[in-house]
Amino acid sequence: MEQQAHRGHALHPPLEESGNPVVCYPVAGYPLGVKAKWEPMQEGTGTPSPENIRPIKGRDSVRVERCGGESAESKENAYNTLYTVWLNDNLYWGQQRFILSGTYNREVGGGSFGILDTKQKLLAGRNLKITGFTIEGTKQTYTLYGLRAKDETVIAMNAQFAKGDVIDMTVAIVVSKDTPTTYKPYIGQTTPLTLPETVYGGEVDAVSGEGQETWKSVSLDGTENWNTWGVNKNNATVTGFYTYDINDYSNDMGDRDKILCSTVLRTTGDIWGGKNVGIGFADSGCSKYLIYCMKTDTLSDTTNDKEAITSFKTFLADLYTAGTPVQVAYVLNEPVPFTATGAQPLIALAGANTVLTDADSATVTGRADPIKRITDLEAAVASIN
């Protein structure tokens, strides 16, 4: 038995694809592994400051969808209308389905319906094919005329109706890399995962529910143990503060640069000793501490270092009490494990499998379909010749 399993793996090489969505061709019936990953989101726009507070948000749930057939179909977008159907911001890689019903009343023959994807722009730059099928009801002749805006945000279809025609039809629009000749119904499985608490950045396994928190968010309230290098010590207009209370951040250079704050930017300038306004972490030596540097004239009392620290703590406490705290998010030195609920097995379907997530990205693992690989190789060779 063990020898047969090993031989099967040799015939079906490992598959690993990342993105959102992920389109892959695994061996049908083989278990898929799917991990969703995300980083914290910062609300608002512009430079964060005490006057422009930009809260940092995490996630308390993650959704993963595995689709087959031609790909994902939106079952929520059924519109009982005749002439024009515009679906705002709902198109994603896959299928959209429309119900058209009523009597065509216009003197001029022909009707149109389409999809408008104005915000996500998921069509842009993908070179996807768009195919339409009448899958239920009155069989009407219609043609796809490929109308798109220059930024690839609009698809339209044209149906040849005459006045008095009774319309009762369900149309599926399939968006895919290839042009299908027959309609294959949607086959999907949605896995809604509930996280045990708000996770600002991390990853979760949709099959096992096992995850790890890789980011942490801290709201400063003024009770921390703060120190200062001195009022205007290294800059005539800036005073820097630091606390050893926050020391569980990753010391990797790339990770330290990812720090987010609701009230100040992570600056590229040197802030050690209060040299520039900004936030950051100690990046040398054996001590680890958070640095927060601000304009001296925004502190209520800077007659000496002790009063400056008291004023800074009051600044933090006031924002915290107002419900708009100074929030800091950063990459952890050691990930914190957690277990999400709602996980379930994901089995590969025949042909193209599409995996989507409402997180930032997904990584899909499994066993690759050797027939698909051979077909792709033959096509590549033929294009060279």
C-alpha positions in Angstrom: 0.0 0.0 0.0 2.8 2.4 1.0 4.6 1.6 -2.3 1.5 2.4 -4.3 1.0 5.7 -2.6 4.6 6.6 -3.3 4.2 5.7 -7.0 1.0 7.8 -7.2 2.9 10.8 -5.8 5.6 10.3 -8.4 3.0 10.4 -11.2 1.3 13.5 -9.7 4.0 16.0 -8.7 3.3 18.6 -6.0 1.2 21.6 -6.8 1.5 24.9 -5.0 -0.1 28.2 -6.3 -0.6 31.5 -4.6 -2.7 34.6 -5.4 -6.3 35.7 -5.2 -8.0 34.1 -7.0 -5.9 31.0 -7.5 -6.6 28.9 -10.6 -5.0 25.5 -10.6 -5.5 22.0 -12.2 -5.1 19.4 -9.5 -5.8 15.7 -9.6 -9.5 15.2 -9.2 -10.5 13.7 -5.8 -7.2 14.5 -4.2 -7.4 16.6 -1.0 -6.4 20.3 -1.4 -4.6 22.4 1.2 -5.7 26.0 1.4 -4.2 28.7 3.6 -5.5 32.3 3.7 -3.2 35.1 4.7 -3.7 38.8 5.5 -2.1 41.9 7.1 -3.7 44.7 9.0 -5.8 47.3 7.3 -5.5 51.0 8.1 -8.6 53.1 7.6 -8.8 56.5 6.1 -6.4 58.3 3.8 -3.5 60.8 4.1 -0.7 61.0 6.7 -1.8 59.7 10.1 -1.6 62.4 12.9 -3.5 63.2 16.1 -5.8 65.4 13.9 -6.1 62.6 11.2 -6.4 59.4 13.2 -6.3 56.3 11.0 -7.5 53.3 13.0 -5.9 49.9 12.3 -8.3 47.0 11.7 -7.9 43.2 11.9 -10.2 40.3 11.1 -12.5 38.1 13.2 -13.5 35.8 10.3 -12.1 34.6 6.9 -14.0 33.1 4.0 -12.5 30.7 1.5 -14.4 29.4 -1.6 -13.3 26.6 -3.8 -15.1 26.6 -7.2 -15.3 24.2 -10.1 -17.2 23.9 -13.4 -16.2 27.0 -15.4 -15.6 28.7 -12.1 -17.5 30.7 -9.5 -21.1 31.7 -10.1 -22.8 34.4 -8.1 -26.2 33.0 -7.2 -27.3 36.3 -5.5 -27.5 38.3 -8.7 -30.8 37.3 -10.2 -32.6 40.3 -11.6 -36.2 40.2 -12.9 -35.9 42.9 -15.5 -36.0 43.0 -19.3 -33.9 45.6 -20.9 -30.8 46.5 -18.9 -29.1 44.8 -16.1 -26.1 46.5 -14.4 -24.5 44.6 -11.6 -22.3 47.0 -9.6 -18.9 45.7 -8.3 -20.0 42.0 -8.2 -18.0 40.5 -11.1 -15.2 38.3 -10.1 -13.3 35.5 -12.0 -16.0 33.1 -12.9 -19.7 33.2 -13.8 -22.5 35.6 -13.4 -26.1 34.6 -13.9 -29.0 36.7 -14.9 -32.8 36.1 -15.2 -34.5 38.2 -17.9 -38.3 38.1 -18.0 -41.2 40.2 -19.4 -42.4 41.4 -22.8 -40.1 43.3 -25.1 -41.8 46.6 -25.9 -39.3 48.7 -27.7 -39.9 49.4 -31.4 -36.2 48.9 -32.2 -35.1 45.3 -32.0 -32.2 44.2 -29.8 -31.6 44.5 -26.1 -28.5 44.6 -24.0 -27.5 43.6 -20.5 -24.2 43.7 -18.8 -21.9 43.9 -15.8 -20.2 47.0 -14.4 -17.1 46.4 -12.3 -16.1 49.9 -11.3 -14.2 49.5 -8.1 -12.5 46.2 -8.0 -11.4 46.2 -11.7 -10.8 42.5 -11.5 -11.0 42.1 -15.2 -8.2 44.6 -15.9 -5.1 43.2 -17.6 -6.1 39.6 -17.3 -6.8 38.9 -21.0 -9.8 36.8 -20.0 -12.4 35.3 -22.4 -16.1 36.1 -21.9 -18.7 33.6 -23.1 -22.5 33.6 -22.7 -25.0 30.7 -22.5 -28.7 30.5 -22.3 -29.1 27.8 -19.7 -32.9 27.9 -18.9 -36.1 29.2 -20.4 -36.8 30.7 -23.9 -33.9 30.1 -26.3 -33.1 33.4 -27.7 -30.3 34.2 -30.2 -27.9 36.6 -28.7 -24.3 37.7 -29.4 -21.5 38.9 -27.2 -20.1 42.1 -28.6 -17.2 42.6 -26.2 -17.9 46.2 -25.1 -15.4 47.2 -22.5 -14.2 50.5 -21.1 -10.5 51.2 -21.7 -9.7 50.1 -18.2 -11.5 46.8 -18.7 -14.3 47.4 -16.3 -17.4 46.8 -18.5 -18.8 43.8 -20.3 -22.0 44.0 -22.3 -24.1 41.4 -24.2 -26.6 42.0 -27.0 -29.8 40.0 -27.4 -31.8 40.2 -30.7 -35.4 40.7 -29.5 -38.4 42.0 -31.5 -41.4 44.0 -30.2 -43.9 41.7 -28.5 -41.4 38.9 -27.8 -42.1 37.2 -24.4 -38.8 36.9 -22.6 -38.2 34.1 -20.1 -34.6 33.1 -20.0 -31.6 32.6 -17.7 -28.3 33.6 -19.1 -24.9 32.7 -17.6 -21.8 34.7 -18.5 -18.6 32.8 -18.0 -15.3 34.6 -17.5 -12.3 32.3 -17.9 -8.9 31.9 -19.5 -10.3 29.6 -22.2 -13.5 29.8 -24.4 -15.8 27.0 -23.3 -18.0 25.4 -25.9 -20.5 24.0 -23.5 -21.9 25.3 -20.2 -20.7 23.5 -17.1 -22.7 24.3 -14.0 -21.1 25.9 -11.0 -19.8 23.5 -8.3 -18.6 25.3 -5.2 -17.8 24.9 -1.6 -17.6 27.9 0.8 -15.7 27.6 4.1 -16.5 30.4 6.5 -13.9 30.4 9.3 -14.5 32.1 12.6 -11.4 33.3 14.4 -11.2 33.1 18.2 -10.5 36.8 18.5 -9.5 39.7 16.3 -6.3 38.8 14.4 -4.6 41.8 12.8 -2.3 39.8 10.6 -1.7 36.1 10.1 -2.7 33.0 8.3 -5.2 30.2 8.8 -5.6 26.7 7.3 -9.1 26.3 5.8 -8.9 22.5 6.2 -7.6 22.1 9.7 -8.5 25.5 11.2 -5.0 25.9 12.6 -3.6 29.4 12.3 -1.0 31.7 13.6 -1.2 35.4 14.5 1.9 37.1 12.9 0.9 40.7 13.7 -0.1 42.3 17.0 -2.0 45.6 17.7 -1.5 47.6 20.9 -3.5 50.6 22.0 -1.4 53.0 24.1 -3.2 54.4 27.1 -0.6 56.3 29.0 0.0 53.7 31.7 3.1 52.4 30.0 6.5 53.0 31.5 7.9 55.9 29.4 11.3 57.5 29.3 12.8 60.3 27.3 16.2 61.3 25.9 15.3 64.8 26.9 13.3 67.8 25.7 14.6 68.9 22.3 17.7 66.7 23.0 18.7 66.0 19.3 16.3 68.3 17.5 15.3 71.8 18.5 11.6 71.1 17.9 11.2 67.3 18.6 11.1 65.3 21.8 11.5 61.5 21.7 10.0 59.0 24.2 10.6 55.3 24.5 9.2 52.3 26.4 10.6 48.8 27.1 7.0 47.6 27.7 6.7 46.7 24.0 9.5 44.4 23.0 7.9 41.3 21.3 8.4 42.7 17.8 10.4 40.9 15.1 13.9 42.3 14.7 14.2 41.3 11.0 14.8 44.5 9.0 11.9 44.0 6.6 9.5 43.2 9.5 10.5 46.3 11.5 9.7 48.5 8.6 6.1 47.3 8.5 5.1 49.1 11.7 1.8 50.9 11.5 0.5 53.7 13.8 -2.9 55.5 13.9 -1.3 58.9 14.7 2.2 59.1 13.1 4.1 57.6 10.2 6.9 55.1 10.3 9.5 57.4 9.0 12.6 56.5 7.0 14.6 59.1 8.9 16.5 58.4 12.0 14.3 58.9 15.1 16.6 57.5 17.8 17.1 60.1 20.5 14.2 62.2 19.1 16.0 63.3 15.9 12.8 63.2 13.8 9.0 62.9 14.3 7.9 59.3 13.8 7.5 55.9 15.3 9.8 52.9 15.3 11.6 50.2 17.2 15.2 50.0 18.5 17.2 48.3 15.8 20.6 47.8 17.4 22.0 46.5 20.6 20.4 43.9 22.9 17.6 46.2 24.2 14.2 46.2 22.5 11.9 49.2 22.9 9.2 51.2 21.1 10.1 54.8 20.1 7.5 57.6 19.7 8.8 61.1 18.7 6.5 64.1 18.4 6.7 67.9 18.0 7.6 69.5 21.3 5.1 72.3 21.0 2.2 69.8 21.0 3.0 68.8 24.6 1.3 70.7 27.4 4.3 71.1 29.7 8.0 70.8 28.7 9.6 72.8 31.5 11.7 69.6 32.2 12.0 66.0 31.2 9.7 64.8 34.0 6.9 67.2 33.0 7.4 66.3 29.4 6.8 62.6 30.2 3.7 63.4 32.2 2.4 65.5 29.4 3.0 62.7 26.9 1.2 60.2 29.1 -1.7 62.6 29.3 -1.7 62.9 25.5 -2.0 59.1 25.2 -4.6 58.8 28.0 -6.8 61.6 26.5 -6.9 59.9 23.0 -7.6 56.5 24.6 -10.5 57.9 26.7 -11.9 59.5 23.6 -12.0 56.1 21.8 -9.4 57.1 19.3 -6.2 55.7 20.9 -2.7 55.8 19.6 -2.7 52.3 18.0 0.5 50.5 17.0 0.5 47.3 14.9 3.7 45.3 14.2 5.1 42.0 13.2 5.6 39.6 16.1 8.9 38.0 16.9 7.2 34.7 17.6 3.8 33.9 15.9 1.0 33.1 18.3 -1.0 29.9 17.4 -4.8 29.8 17.3 -7.6 27.6 16.1 -10.5 28.8 14.0 -13.9 27.1 13.8 -15.6 26.1 10.6 -12.8 24.3 8.9 -13.6 21.4 6.5 -11.9 19.2 3.9 -11.5 20.5 0.4 -11.4 17.9 -2.4 -10.2 18.8 -5.8 -12.7 18.8 -8.7 -11.9 17.7 -12.2 -10.5 20.4 -14.5 -9.9 24.0 -13.3 -10.3 24.7 -9.6 -10.6 28.3 -8.5 -9.9 29.3 -5.0 -11.0 32.8 -3.7 -10.7 34.4 -0.3 -11.8 37.6 1.3 -8.4 37.7 3.0 -5.4 39.2 1.1 -4.2 36.0 -0.6 -4.5 32.2 -0.6 -1.9 29.4 -1.1 -3.3 26.2 -2.5 -1.4 22.9 -2.3 -2.1 19.5 -3.7 -1.1 17.2 -6.5 -0.9 18.5 -10.1 -2.8 16.9 -12.9 -0.1 15.4 -15.2 -2.4 15.5 -18.3 -2.8 19.3 -17.9 0.9 19.7 -17.6 1.5 17.6 -20.7 -1.1 19.6 -22.6 0.5 22.9 -21.6 3.9 21.6 -22.6 2.6 20.5 -26.0 1.0 23.9 -26.5 4.2 25.7 -25.6 6.2 23.6 -28.0 3.7 24.2 -30.8 3.9 28.0 -30.2 7.7 27.8 -30.7 7.4 25.9 -33.9 
